[in-house]
Amino acid sequence: MTLLPQALLRQSAPSERAVISLSEGSDPRIVAGALAAHQAELANVILVGDAGAIRAELRAQGASEGHGVDVHDPLTSPLTEGFAASFHALRKHKGVDAATALTSVQSPVTYAAMLVREGHAAGTVGGAVHTTGEIVRAAIQVIGMAPDTAMVSSFFLMYPPAKAATGRAMLYSDCGLVIDPSATDLAEIAKASAQSCKALLREAPKLAFLSFSTKGSARHAAVDKVGAGLAQFKAMAPDVEADGELQFDAAFVPAVGQRKAPDSAVAGHANVMIFPNLDAGNIGYKITQRLGGYMAIGPVLQGLARPANDLSRGCSAEDVAEMIAVTVLQSIN
């Protein structure tokens, strides 16, 4: 059985506890999840935002700052002036002046990302209150992209219900960021997702490039795009098992995969689902979550120089704790 991120992190037993910054530090779910992760010795945390509001929420939850639970208010932090100078140097080519840089780093989302860039935190988590666009924009502007990556994309970790007779942990990508990927984008998303599968599921990736067609059962430009993306991915990563185009049932159900794609080593056994566009991905993960009872953790970002992750605005405290664990695992892989 695939371990959830918190259990996997405990098994990994890093020698030093990572620090994770949380940009919505006064949100009750963020505080509860951060405290749970800290108490489980998964990470130390920095809660970013209005210091008075954060301390009030900590008290309401029977906790206080200190001993690995720190509070940073960007309006009063001694780090803010230095962060402003660094941000100005980073963005002045885009027309950002010193005054605008100071205003920018006083935003908790940007400040939390600066903590990562400047080495005060291993990764950052936000999105319980802010939109995906705000979280991703700060991550790209401040943390930047990994040197070997052509784009930033996202995925959800999908875990079956504990009592399910069938089912397996999977990675769904991209369900949160890239709206209408090209064939080349699909190949890049798949490349990053295969690496994420190894790091976070600790399994050999089996990628299914999804469509409404299986192996030519339908003809359409959308089907051609999926096939072209698969071909480009195979050229990039010939040793990774991948197949397409596959309908979801052919990718997921062994009996259906055997019938629809009998020569495929992936059909019926895929653990990485590459969706053709954001409509399909977002709808697919929510149906799996709400009707199938799967736990959905994400959207997890991939392709950044250092970890920065988004939360659903409908997240729970448990989701926050699991995302903290995901972010730590990304930082040590």
N, C-alpha and C positions, 0 to 999 in steps of 0.2 A: 504494500500500500504506500502511495506517495505521501510524504510528510508535508503538513502545512508549514508555511515559512517559519513560524515561531519554533516549532519542533525541529525543523531542519537546522535552524541557527543554533539551537542548543546542542545538536549533534555535532555541528561544525566546531563548536567551542573555540572561538577566536581568543587569542592570548590577551588582547586588550579590548575593552569595551568601547565601541564606536560612539560618537556623538552625532545625534540627528537633530536638525533644527526644524521647528514646526511654525509656520508663518501665521497661523490662526490660533495663537496661544491662549485666548480666553474662551474659545468655544468649548462647551462642556464635554462634547465627544472627543475633542482633541486632548483635553486635559485628562480625561479618564483613560483614553488609549495610551497616552504618553506615560501616565503613572503605571499602568499595567505592564507596559514594556520595560520600564525602569525597574519595577519590583520583581519582574521575572529575570532581571539581570541581562536583558537583551541589548540595551543601549542606555547611555546617558542622553538626556534631552535638554534642548534649549527652547523654551516657549517664548515666541516673539510676538510683541504687540503692546498694548497699553498696560503698563506694569500694575496699576491699581486694579484693573479688571481681571488680570491674570491671577494676582494674589488673592483676590476675592473668590475666584472660582476654585483655586487650590484649597482655600479654607473651607469652602462649601463641600468639598470632596474629602475633607479630613486630612489634608496634606499641606505641605509648605515647601518653599524653595530651599535649595541647598543639597549637598551630597549627591550631585549628579542630576538634579532638577533645577536648571537655571532659568532666570527670567531676564530677557533683554527687551528694553523699550527703545526702539530706534530714535525716538525724539530726545532721549537723554543718555544713550549709551556712549561710553568713551571711545567705542570703535567707529562711530558714525562718521566722524570727520575724516578718518583715514579711508573708510569705505567710499566716501564721496570723491576723494581725490583719485582713488583707483577706478571708480566708475567713470569719472570724467575722462581719464586717460584712455579708457576702454571704448568710450562712445563719442569722443569729440569729433571723430571723423564723420559721424552722423549728425553733427550740428548741435550736440549736447554741450551746453556751457556749464560753468562751475555751479551756478545757482540751481540749474535744473538737475544737475547730478546730485546735489545735496537733497533736493526735494524727492528725487527718485529713491535714494537709499533710505529715506525716512519711511518709505512704504514697507510694511512688514514682509510682503512677498519678495521684494528686491533685497531687503536686508538679510532675510533668511538665505537667499541664494548667495549673497556676498559672504556670508559665514562659511559656505562651502568653498567658494572660490579662493578665499584668503586662508583656508586651512583650519578654521575653527570648528568645522563640522565635516563629517564624512559624506553627508547627504542631507536632503531636505524634503519635506512632505507638506503639501497643502492641497486645497481644493474642496474642503468641507463647506467653505463659504464662497470662495472666489471661483470664477469660471475656469474651465480648462485652458481657454485662451490666455488668461492672465498668468496662470501658473507656467504654461509652456513658454510664453513670451519672455518672462523673467529668466527661466532656465537657459534658453538659447542666448539671450543677450549677455547674461552674467557668467554662466558656467561654460557655455559654448559646446560645440559638437566634438565628438571623439575624432581623432585624426584619421582613422580608417573608415569613417562613416560618411555616406553621401546624404543622409537625411535623418531626421528625428521621427520616430513612429511610436506606436504604443501597443500594448496588449493587455488582456485580462487573464489572470490565472483562474481557472475554473476547476473547482473541487466537488466531486459528487457527494450527495448526502451520506452521512456516516452509516446509515442502515440500508443503503441501496444494495440490491442484490447484484446489479451490474453497473458499469460506469467506470470511468477512469479520469484522472486528472488530465487537464488539457490546457493548452495555451491558445487563446483566440486573438488574432491580429489581422488588421488594425481595426479596433472597435471604438477608438476615441479621438483620433487626430486627423489622419489623412483622408480627405473626403472622397476624392475620385482618383485613386492612384493609376498611373500609367503602367504598362507592362514592366518597364524598368523599375518603377517604384515598387511594384509587387515583388520583384526579385530582391530589391534591397530590404524590404520589410521581411521577407522570408529569411534572408541571410542573418539579419539581426535576431529574428525570432528563434532560429535554430540555436544560436548562441545562448539566448535567454532560457531556452528549454533545458539545455545542459546545466546552466548555472542554478536554475530555480526549481526545476523538477528532478534534476539529477538523473535524467533519462536520455537515451539516444533519441534524437528527434526523428519523427516520421511525419513529413509535411504533406498535407493535402491542400492543393490549390482548388478552392471551391467554386462552383458554378451552378447554374440551373441545368447543366448538361453533364453527362458522364461519357467520356470517351467518344465524343462525336455524336451523341444522341440528338443534339440540336445544333443548328447552325445560326450564328449571330456574331456580330462584331464584338460583343461583350465576351462571348466564349473564346473568340480568337485572342483577345487581350490576355485572358487567363493562361491560355496555352503558350503565348509568347513570353509571359512572365515566368512560367515554369522552365521554358527552354533557357532563358537568361540565367535563372537561378542554378540550373544544372551545370552551366558553363562556369559559374562562380564557385560552386561547391559540389563537385562531382561525387564526393564520397558521402554526402548526406542523402538519406532516402527521402525522395519526394515524388509525388505523382499528381496528375490532373489531366484534364479537368474532371473533378469528381463532385457529384451531388453529396449533400451532407450525409444522407443515409448510407451511401456507398463508402464514404470515408470512415464512418463511425461503427456501423453494424457489420460484424464479420460475415454473416450469411448473405447480406445484401451486397457487400463488397465482392464476395466470391462470385456471385451471380452476374453483377454488372461489370466487374473488372477482374476477371479470373486470373490474369497474368500479373496483377499488381501486388507488390509486397507491402504497399501502404494501405490499400483499400481495406476498410474494416478495422484498421489498427492505428489510424492516425492519432497523434497526440499534439500536433500543431495544426490548427486550422487557419489557412490564409484566405481571408474573405476578399471578394472582388472590389468592394467599396465600403464606405462607412455606413451607408444605409443598411446593407446586409449584416455587417459586423455588429453594429450597435443593437439592431433589432434581435439578432441571433443570440448575443450574450444575455440580453434581458429576458428573452423567452426561456433560455436554458436556466437562468437564475430563478425566475418567478414561477414557471410551470414545472421545471425539472427539479427544483430544490437545490441546485448547485450553489456553492459559495463562489462569489465573484470578487476577486481582489484586483483592483485597478481603477483607472488605467495606469499601468506601469509604463514609464517612458524608457525608450532605448535609443541609443545613438548619441548620448551626451557624454562629455568628457568625465563627468562625475555624476553620481545619482541624484536625480530630482524627480519626485513622483507626485502624481495627481490623485485626488480622492473624488469619488462621486459625492455630490452634495447631499445625497441620501444615505451617506455612510453611517455606520454605527461605531461605537468605541472599539469593538472587536476588530472592525475593518481597519481602524487607525493603527491598532497594535500590530496587526498582521502586515500592514504596509510599512511600518517602521522596520519590522524584521526583513521584509523584502529589500528595503533600501540598504540595510546593513549587509545583507548577503551580496547585493550588487557591488558594494564597496570593497568586498574582500575577494571577489572573483575576477 
